[in-house]
Amino acid sequence: MLGMLRPVWAYRGFVLGNVKREFQLKYRNSLLGAAWTVLQPLAMILVYTVIFSQIMRAKLPGVDSTFGYSIYLCAGILTWGLFAEITTRSQNMFLDNANLLKKLTFPRLCLPVTVVATGLLNFGIVFGLFTAFLLLTGNFPGWAYLALAPVLAVLVLFAIGLGMVLGVLNVFFRDVGQFFGIFVTFWFWLTPIVYPPTILPERLQPLMALNPMASVMAAVQGVLVRGDWPQWSSLLYPLALALLLCGLGLRVFRQRAGEMVDEL
């Protein structure tokens, strides 16, 4: 594992250059440029806050705060956005960089590292604004906020492990990308993000334990909504699955790296 990552560190300038290039291309030919990075998530936070807390007066069971449901919703959607960005971009990372793979010699693992770095950069900007909102409204969760780091680390490991497996498979079977696009939509709605799990019928609630993202989302939302520290035992399942997928992804990638270039 470390032997595979050491060359990536040697090419860290290449990775940082790719992250910078992707960030610039995203807003090229735009009058406001990188300002859209701030304006878009800010608009989303304001819309959710105004609609759900002021107009719909939506309440979250067990939470007295006026912004309780808005925070619950934003926390879930922003965190899911990081997961979705890493997985969906990973499944196409080899296809999108086909010319680069054919013309240049560099550690192929630089591509998934670039995907993760870009996703974390975008998430950091958006989540920074959300944190500012929590501070301004007096809803900052306190020291429990620090628990988000290991929880998000589990999410990123799970996302990149799944993304690498999908990325390799998508080179040889292009239907994989199309199928996952549909699957991730159902996955979103089958995960308690816009609704609390307590509203589900009792017979369905045990099935939620099979969804690795459910415990991750519950941990994030618990921290940000109630200031609760995560139940670390609930994260063992997604962590084990993340490590399994990372190992599988690296193995499949190592075995098929040569064939992928020919297929591309």
C-alpha positions as CSV (number, residue, x, y, z in Angstrom):
1,M,0.0,0.0,0.0
2,L,2.7,2.5,1.1
3,G,4.8,1.4,-1.9
4,M,2.0,2.4,-4.2
5,L,1.4,5.7,-2.5
6,R,5.1,6.8,-2.4
7,P,5.3,7.6,-6.1
8,V,2.1,9.6,-5.8
9,W,3.8,11.8,-3.2
10,A,6.7,12.3,-5.5
11,Y,4.2,13.6,-8.1
12,R,2.3,15.8,-5.7
13,G,3.1,18.8,-7.9
14,F,1.3,17.0,-10.8
15,V,-1.7,16.3,-8.5
16,L,-1.9,19.9,-7.2
17,G,-1.6,21.2,-10.8
18,N,-4.5,19.1,-11.9
19,V,-6.7,20.3,-9.0
20,K,-5.9,23.9,-9.8
21,R,-6.6,23.3,-13.5
22,E,-9.9,21.7,-12.8
23,F,-10.9,24.5,-10.5
24,Q,-10.0,27.1,-13.1
25,L,-11.8,25.3,-15.9
26,K,-15.0,25.1,-13.9
27,Y,-15.4,28.8,-14.0
28,R,-13.6,29.8,-17.2
29,N,-15.5,32.3,-19.3
30,S,-17.6,33.2,-16.3
31,L,-17.9,36.9,-15.4
32,L,-17.9,36.2,-11.7
33,G,-15.4,33.4,-11.9
34,A,-14.6,31.6,-8.6
35,A,-17.2,33.8,-6.8
36,W,-19.8,31.2,-8.0
37,T,-18.1,28.8,-5.6
38,V,-19.4,30.9,-2.8
39,L,-22.6,32.2,-4.3
40,Q,-24.1,28.8,-5.2
41,P,-23.9,27.1,-1.8
42,L,-24.8,30.3,-0.1
43,A,-28.0,30.5,-2.1
44,M,-28.8,26.9,-1.3
45,I,-28.3,27.4,2.4
46,L,-30.4,30.6,2.4
47,V,-33.2,28.9,0.4
48,Y,-33.4,25.9,2.7
49,T,-33.3,28.1,5.7
50,V,-36.0,30.5,4.6
51,I,-38.3,27.9,3.1
52,F,-38.1,25.2,5.8
53,S,-37.7,27.4,8.9
54,Q,-39.6,30.5,8.1
55,I,-42.3,29.5,5.5
56,M,-43.0,25.8,6.1
57,R,-42.1,26.0,9.8
58,A,-40.7,22.5,9.5
59,K,-39.7,20.9,12.8
60,L,-37.4,18.1,13.6
61,P,-38.6,15.6,16.2
62,G,-36.8,16.2,19.5
63,V,-35.1,19.5,18.4
64,D,-36.5,22.8,19.6
65,S,-34.3,25.1,17.4
66,T,-36.1,27.0,14.6
67,F,-33.3,26.1,12.2
68,G,-33.2,22.4,13.4
69,Y,-34.6,20.9,10.2
70,S,-32.7,23.3,7.9
71,I,-29.5,22.3,9.6
72,Y,-30.4,18.6,9.4
73,L,-31.1,19.0,5.7
74,C,-28.1,21.1,4.8
75,A,-25.8,18.8,6.8
76,G,-27.1,15.7,5.0
77,I,-27.2,17.2,1.5
78,L,-23.7,18.8,1.7
79,T,-22.2,15.6,3.1
80,W,-23.9,13.4,0.5
81,G,-22.7,15.8,-2.1
82,L,-19.1,15.0,-1.2
83,F,-19.8,11.3,-1.5
84,A,-21.6,11.6,-4.8
85,E,-18.9,13.9,-6.3
86,I,-16.1,11.5,-5.5
87,T,-17.9,8.4,-6.6
88,T,-19.4,9.8,-9.8
89,R,-16.2,11.5,-10.9
90,S,-14.1,8.4,-10.0
91,Q,-16.2,6.1,-12.3
92,N,-15.2,8.3,-15.3
93,M,-11.7,9.3,-14.2
94,F,-9.9,6.9,-16.5
95,L,-12.2,7.6,-19.5
96,D,-11.9,11.4,-19.0
97,N,-8.1,11.2,-18.9
98,A,-7.6,8.7,-21.7
99,N,-5.3,11.0,-23.7
100,L,-3.3,11.8,-20.6
101,L,-2.9,8.1,-19.8
102,K,-1.7,7.3,-23.3
103,K,0.7,10.2,-23.7
104,L,2.3,10.7,-20.3
105,T,4.0,8.4,-17.8
106,F,2.9,9.1,-14.2
107,P,1.6,7.0,-11.3
108,R,-2.0,6.2,-12.3
109,L,-3.1,6.5,-8.6
110,C,-2.6,10.3,-9.1
111,L,-6.0,10.3,-10.8
112,P,-8.1,9.1,-7.8
113,V,-6.0,11.3,-5.5
114,T,-6.9,14.3,-7.7
115,V,-10.6,13.4,-7.5
116,V,-10.5,13.2,-3.7
117,A,-8.5,16.5,-3.5
118,T,-10.8,18.3,-5.8
119,G,-13.9,17.0,-4.0
120,L,-12.5,18.0,-0.6
121,L,-11.6,21.5,-1.9
122,N,-15.2,22.1,-3.1
123,F,-16.6,20.6,0.0
124,G,-14.3,22.7,2.2
125,I,-15.5,25.9,0.6
126,V,-19.2,25.0,0.9
127,F,-19.0,23.5,4.4
128,G,-17.0,26.6,5.6
129,L,-20.0,28.7,4.6
130,F,-22.3,26.4,6.4
131,T,-20.1,26.5,9.5
132,A,-20.3,30.3,9.4
133,F,-24.1,30.1,9.2
134,L,-24.1,27.9,12.3
135,L,-21.9,30.4,14.2
136,L,-24.0,33.4,13.2
137,T,-27.3,31.7,14.2
138,G,-25.9,30.4,17.5
139,N,-26.2,26.7,16.4
140,F,-22.6,25.8,16.4
141,P,-22.3,22.3,18.0
142,G,-19.2,23.0,20.1
143,W,-16.4,20.5,20.6
144,A,-18.4,17.7,19.0
145,Y,-17.6,19.5,15.7
146,L,-14.1,18.0,15.8
147,A,-15.7,14.5,15.5
148,L,-16.6,15.4,11.9
149,A,-13.0,14.8,10.8
150,P,-12.8,11.0,11.4
151,V,-16.4,10.6,10.2
152,L,-15.7,12.3,6.9
153,A,-12.5,10.3,6.6
154,V,-14.6,7.1,6.7
155,L,-16.9,8.6,4.1
156,V,-14.0,9.6,1.8
157,L,-12.4,6.1,2.1
158,F,-15.6,4.5,1.3
159,A,-16.3,6.8,-1.7
160,I,-12.9,6.4,-3.3
161,G,-12.8,2.7,-2.7
162,L,-16.1,2.3,-4.4
163,G,-15.1,4.8,-7.1
164,M,-11.9,3.0,-8.0
165,V,-13.8,-0.3,-8.5
166,L,-16.4,1.5,-10.6
167,G,-13.7,3.4,-12.5
168,V,-11.9,0.2,-13.6
169,L,-15.1,-1.6,-14.4
170,N,-16.4,1.3,-16.4
171,V,-13.5,1.2,-18.8
172,F,-14.4,-2.4,-19.9
173,F,-18.2,-2.2,-19.3
174,R,-19.6,1.3,-20.1
175,D,-23.0,0.3,-18.8
176,V,-21.5,0.5,-15.2
177,G,-21.5,4.3,-15.3
178,Q,-25.0,4.5,-16.5
179,F,-26.3,2.0,-14.0
180,F,-24.6,3.7,-11.1
181,G,-26.1,7.1,-12.0
182,I,-29.5,5.6,-11.6
183,F,-28.5,3.6,-8.5
184,V,-27.1,6.5,-6.6
185,T,-30.4,8.4,-7.0
186,F,-32.3,5.6,-5.3
187,W,-29.5,5.3,-2.8
188,F,-30.0,9.0,-1.8
189,W,-33.7,8.6,-1.1
190,L,-33.1,5.3,0.7
191,T,-30.7,7.1,3.1
192,P,-32.2,9.3,5.9
193,I,-31.0,12.6,4.6
194,V,-34.2,14.7,4.0
195,Y,-36.2,12.7,6.5
196,P,-35.4,11.4,10.0
197,P,-35.2,7.5,10.2
198,T,-37.8,7.5,12.9
199,I,-40.6,8.2,10.4
200,L,-39.9,4.9,8.7
201,P,-42.2,1.9,9.5
202,E,-40.7,-0.2,12.4
203,R,-40.3,-3.2,10.1
204,L,-38.1,-1.2,7.8
205,Q,-35.9,0.5,10.3
206,P,-33.6,-2.6,11.0
207,L,-32.9,-2.7,7.2
208,M,-31.3,0.7,7.5
209,A,-28.3,-0.9,9.2
210,L,-27.4,-2.5,5.9
211,N,-26.9,0.9,4.3
212,P,-23.3,2.0,5.1
213,M,-24.1,5.6,4.4
214,A,-27.0,5.7,6.9
215,S,-24.7,5.5,9.9
216,V,-22.3,8.0,8.4
217,M,-25.1,10.5,7.7
218,A,-26.5,9.9,11.2
219,A,-23.2,10.7,12.7
220,V,-22.7,14.0,10.8
221,Q,-26.3,15.1,11.4
222,G,-26.1,14.2,15.0
223,V,-23.0,16.4,15.5
224,L,-24.4,19.4,13.6
225,V,-28.0,19.3,14.8
226,R,-27.7,18.2,18.4
227,G,-24.0,18.5,19.2
228,D,-23.9,14.8,19.9
229,W,-20.7,12.8,19.6
230,P,-21.0,9.9,17.2
231,Q,-21.6,6.4,18.3
232,W,-18.2,5.2,17.0
233,S,-19.3,1.5,17.0
234,S,-21.9,2.4,14.3
235,L,-19.1,3.5,12.0
236,L,-17.2,0.1,12.2
237,Y,-19.4,-1.4,9.4
238,P,-18.8,1.5,6.9
239,L,-15.1,1.6,7.8
240,A,-14.7,-2.1,7.3
241,L,-16.5,-1.9,4.0
242,A,-14.4,1.2,3.0
243,L,-11.1,-0.7,3.7
244,L,-12.4,-3.7,1.8
245,L,-13.4,-1.6,-1.2
246,C,-10.1,0.3,-1.2
247,G,-8.1,-3.0,-1.1
248,L,-10.3,-4.5,-3.9
249,G,-10.0,-1.3,-5.9
250,L,-6.2,-1.2,-5.7
251,R,-6.0,-4.9,-6.5
252,V,-8.2,-4.7,-9.6
253,F,-6.5,-1.5,-10.7
254,R,-3.0,-3.1,-10.4
255,Q,-4.1,-6.2,-12.3
256,R,-5.9,-4.3,-15.1
257,A,-3.7,-1.1,-15.4
258,G,-2.1,-2.3,-18.7
259,E,-5.3,-3.6,-20.2
260,M,-7.0,-0.3,-19.4
261,V,-4.7,1.8,-21.6
262,D,-5.3,-0.6,-24.5
263,E,-9.1,-0.5,-24.0
264,L,-9.1,3.3,-23.8
